[in-house]
């Protein structure tokens, strides 16, 4: 979420937006927050990220935000419950953006995320590797679009994936591709699909991705 986008500002939201999107507990958390604008979109990003994870398990899942019940601690880690399933979530944020990463199949104490993270900052860029205990790492990064030639951010997000995952996999980024088969993007090496779970996102002036390669157990 680009926190600076005009459409994301509180005065631009429908009067019933919070009631339609958030549970009573979540609305209470927003109301009690010292930064309700940020808290609102942290909860939203958690729901949207969890929907993407749930949809990969079952294409029958529909994004009805209020059905994704979020339990975040002040640091932005926690769980999202959808129907009878709990998903672990980590919300990374700066002054200008929010990025949520959700994984399924790892369990911690009630309301807590079993994921630990290693973070790396660089000018205009943020990267995090999330340790899924014995399952390996989820790699995520956020970057501003800048002066993208196509204006859509598509080329920037794909280049971010190639550069980051090329470093992690010790591969030449120029030989990596982000291709689309069906509805989901996939990572490929010289046209051969790599077994990885990849998700891309774009909002406003920022692009981001998250990628999990099972068994890959090194942080940035």
N, C-alpha and C positions, 0 to 999 in steps of 0.2 A: 504494500500500500504506500503510495506517495502521499505523505501527510500534507504536502503543500498544494495538492490538486484542488481547484475550486469546488469540484463536486463533492469532495470529502469534508468540506468545512461544515460545522454544526448548523449554521444559518441556511445552508443549501439543502439540508435533509428534510424529508417529509416529516410532518409533526408526529406521525405514528410509526416512524422508522424503527425506533428502539423497541417499541411494543411488538412489532411484527417480527423482528429479527432476533431479539434476545429473550432469554428466560427471565423469570422474576429475580432469580439470584444474580444473574449477570447485570440486569438493570440496576440492582442495588449496588453492585460493585462499581459501575460507571458513576452513579450518583455520589458515592462515597469517595471517589478518587480525587486526588489533588490535580490530576491531569485527565479529565474525563474524555477529551478528544483522543488522546493517545490510548487510553484504556479501551474505548469503544472499538478502535480499529485493531488493537491487539486481539481482542475477542473475535472480531470479524475475520481477521487473517487466520486465526486458529480454526475457525469453522470451515473456511474455504479450503484451507490446506487439508483438513481431515476429509472433506468431501472428495477431493482429488484422490486421496489414498483409498477411501472406501469404494470409489467408482472403479478403481483398478481391480478390486476384488470382485465387484458385481456391477455390471452396467445398468442394473435396475435401480441403483441408488439415484435419488433426486436431491437437488440442493434446495432444501427447505431449512434455512438457517436456524430457526428456533428449535429444530429437532436435534441439533448438534450442541449438546450441553457442555460448556467449557468450564474447567476448574483450573485457573492459573494462580500461581503464587506471585508475589511482588517482583520476582526476578524474571518472570515470563516463562517458567517451566510448569508443566502440569499434564493434565489429561483432557481428552474430549470424549464424551460418551455419545455414541450414535446407536440407538436401539439398545441391543444387549452387548455391544462391543465397546471396549475402551482403547483409545489410541493415545500414544505418548506424543506430546507436542513441546517444542521449544520455540519461543518467539524472540527473534533477534531484532533490535531496533536502534535507530539513531535519532537525531533531531528531525530528520527529514523523511525517513522511511521506516517501514515495519515489514519484516519477512518471517513467516512461520514455516516450520518444518515439522511434518507429522510422520510417525512411523507406526506400523501395526505389528503386533506379535511380541512386544516387549512389555513387561509389567513391573511396576514398582508399587510402593505403598499407595493407598487411596489418596487421590488428588495430587500425587507427585509424579514427576517424570523420571524414568530409570535411565535417561540419557545424560551423559556428561559431555562437555564440549571443550575443544581446544580452539581458541580464537586467534585470528591474525588480522591486523589492520595494515592498510597501506593507503597512500593518498587516493581519495575518491573511490576506495574499494574496501570491501569487508569480506572475509572468508571465515568459515567455521567448519570444523570436522566434529561430528557427533558420534560418540562411542555407543554403539548398541550392544554393550556387554560382549557376549561371545559371538555375536553375529557380524561384527565388523563396523565400518564407519559409513556414515552418511556425510557427503561433502556438499557444502552449500556456499554460494557466493552472491553478492549484490554489487551492482555497478551502475553508475549513471549512463544514460544513453549517449550523452555528448552530441557531437555532430554526426549522427548516423546518416549515411548517404541515402538510405531508403526512407528515413523518417519514421519507421515503424518500430525500430528496436529489435527486429527479428535478427538481423545480421549481428548486432551487438551481443544478444543473448547467446547465439550459437558460438560466436568467437570466445565468449567468456567460458562456455563449457569446454571448448577445445583446448584453450590455454590452461585452465585449471586441471582438467582431467588428464591432459597430456603430461603435466608435471607429476601428478599422483601416480599415473600408470607407467611413467618413464617411457612415453611414446612421443613421437614427433607430432605436435599439434596440427601441423599441416596435413597429416595423413588421417586425422580424426574427422568424422562427419557427424552431424545431427540430421537424421533422416526421419521421415514420418511414414509409418506403416499402420494403416487404420487411423485411429484417433490419437494415439500416443506417440510422442517423439522417442527415438531410440538413438543410442550411441553406436557408431560403426567405425571400423578401422578398414580403410580401403574397400569400402562397400560391404564388408562383412560385419554383421551385427554383433556387438559385444553384449553379453548377458548382464545388463544393468537396468536399474529402475531409475528413469530420468523424468524430471518434471521441470518445465520452464514457466516463468511468469513475467508479466510486464504490466506496469501501471504508471501512468504519468511519465516522469522523467527517469524511471529506473527499471532495470531488468534484473532478474535473479534466476537461479536454478538450484535444484537439489538432485543429487545422484547417489545411489547406493549400489555398490558392487559387492555381492556376498563373498565373504572370505578375505576381502581386502582390509588389512588390519593396521594400517599406518595412518597417523594424523598428518596434517600439513607439515 
